[in-house]
Amino acid sequence: MPNYRNKLTVSGDRTSVRKQVITKFLDEEPGTGTGENCSKYIYEVETTIKGNKVILKRPANLNKGMDFTVNVEGIRFKEKSLVSVPSHSVIIQDLTKKKEKDSTEYKKVKAVIQKIHNCEILEDKDYENIKFSVGQPIDVILKSIKWLFIEQDVTYWNWSGRSMLFSALHDKGLC
């Protein structure tokens, strides 16, 4: 089966964002088996300031149903690796380095994370005025966080959803 590549944009509150994502997934063509017979989808959801695409890949390797992975094309999140998937631990490590490097500048990051958590619409200008000399570009991290929040709302809606990652960031003093 071919790989399908689509665009996906969402807006609104937590509930409507979740519905928009799931509705898009419901339009997918079914697979006819495993391996080459599996239908595979890539959704372009964001573009970083430097032009890297934030994409969702379906199906996810470990889970079934509506789950997906968040990837950033052209970004290696681990040294000596080709991993384009921003894990929670990598995000926390990156943000911790930024906070340790410049706690005053990091206050801007906290404010943006709160906005992302609250499903507010952000533009590139909201990221462009945040500067760090360590870690990944801040817009890569923050745009990844947005979609990791959404992934958790899709997968763990009946539990705590986006609060899982948000609580981990909060416990580390990162939001």
JOHUJO-V314391 format. One record per pair of residues at least 12 apart in sequence whose C-alpha atoms are under 10 Angstrom apart, sorted by the first residue. I is the first residue (numbers start at 1). J is the second residue. If there is no record, write none. Layout:
i = (I/I)
j = (J/J)
This chain:
i = (1/1/1/1/1/1/1/1/1/1/1/2/2/2/2/2/2/3/3/3/3/3/3/3/4/4/4/4/4/4/4/4/4/5/5/5/5/5/5/5/5/6/6/6/6/6/6/6/6/7/7/7/7/7/7/7/7/8/8/8/8/8/8/8/8/8/8/9/9/9/9/9/9/10/10/10/11/11/11/12/12/12/12/13/13/13/13/14/14/14/14/14/14/14/14/14/14/14/15/15/15/15/15/16/17/17/17/17/18/18/18/18/18/18/18/19/19/21/21/21/21/22/22/22/24/25/25/25/25/25/25/26/28/28/29/38/39/39/40/40/40/40/41/41/41/41/41/41/42/42/42/42/42/42/42/42/42/43/43/43/43/43/43/44/44/44/44/45/45/45/46/46/46/46/46/46/47/47/47/47/47/47/48/48/48/48/48/48/48/48/48/48/48/48/49/49/49/49/49/49/49/49/50/50/50/51/51/52/52/52/52/52/53/53/53/53/53/53/54/54/54/54/54/54/54/54/54/54/54/54/55/55/55/55/55/55/55/55/55/55/56/56/56/56/56/56/56/56/57/57/57/58/63/64/65/65/66/66/66/67/67/67/67/67/68/68/68/68/68/68/69/69/69/69/69/69/69/70/70/70/70/70/70/70/70/70/70/70/70/71/71/71/71/71/71/71/71/72/72/72/72/72/72/72/73/75/75/75/76/77/77/77/77/77/77/78/85/86/86/86/86/86/87/87/87/88/88/88/88/88/88/89/89/89/90/90/91/91/91/91/91/91/91/91/92/92/92/92/92/92/93/94/94/94/94/94/94/95/95/95/95/95/95/95/95/95/95/95/95/95/96/96/96/96/96/97/97/97/97/98/98/98/98/98/98/98/98/99/99/99/99/100/101/101/101/102/102/102/102/105/105/105/105/106/106/106/106/106/107/107/107/108/108/108/108/108/108/109/109/109/109/109/109/109/109/109/110/110/110/110/110/111/112/112/112/112/112/113/113/113/113/113/113/113/113/114/114/115/116/116/116/116/116/116/117/117/117/117/117/117/117/117/117/118/119/119/119/122/124/126/127/127/127/127/145/145/145/146/147/148/148/148/148/149/149/149/149/149/149/150/152/152)
j = (29/30/31/32/33/35/36/37/38/39/40/36/37/38/39/40/41/36/38/39/40/41/42/58/28/29/39/40/41/42/43/57/58/40/41/42/43/44/55/56/57/24/41/42/43/44/45/55/56/24/42/43/44/45/46/55/56/20/21/24/42/43/44/45/46/55/56/21/24/43/44/45/46/45/119/121/119/120/121/118/119/120/121/117/118/119/120/117/118/119/120/149/150/153/154/157/161/162/119/150/153/154/157/119/119/150/153/154/150/151/152/153/154/155/157/153/154/66/150/151/154/66/67/154/43/41/43/58/65/66/67/66/40/41/41/59/58/59/57/58/59/60/55/56/57/58/59/68/55/56/57/58/59/68/69/70/71/55/56/57/58/68/70/56/57/71/72/70/143/147/72/140/143/144/146/147/72/73/124/139/140/143/72/73/124/127/137/138/139/140/141/142/143/144/124/125/127/128/137/138/139/140/137/139/140/73/74/72/73/74/75/140/71/72/73/74/75/140/70/71/72/73/74/75/84/85/140/143/144/147/68/69/70/71/72/73/84/85/144/147/68/69/70/71/72/85/147/151/69/70/71/70/155/155/154/155/151/154/155/151/152/154/155/156/147/148/151/152/154/155/84/85/86/87/147/148/151/84/85/86/87/143/144/145/146/147/148/150/151/83/84/85/86/87/144/147/148/84/85/86/140/141/143/144/85/136/137/140/136/90/91/94/135/136/141/90/144/140/141/144/145/148/144/145/148/144/145/148/165/168/169/165/168/169/135/141/135/136/140/141/142/144/145/169/141/165/168/169/172/174/135/134/135/136/137/138/141/109/110/134/135/136/138/141/142/169/172/173/174/175/135/169/172/173/174/132/133/134/135/131/132/133/134/135/136/138/174/132/134/173/174/134/132/133/134/131/132/133/134/129/130/131/132/130/131/132/174/175/130/174/175/126/127/129/130/131/175/126/127/130/131/138/139/142/174/175/169/170/173/174/175/175/126/127/130/142/175/142/143/145/146/166/169/174/175/166/175/146/142/143/145/146/147/149/145/146/149/150/162/163/165/166/175/146/146/149/150/143/139/139/139/140/142/143/162/165/166/162/162/161/162/165/166/161/162/163/164/165/166/162/164/165)
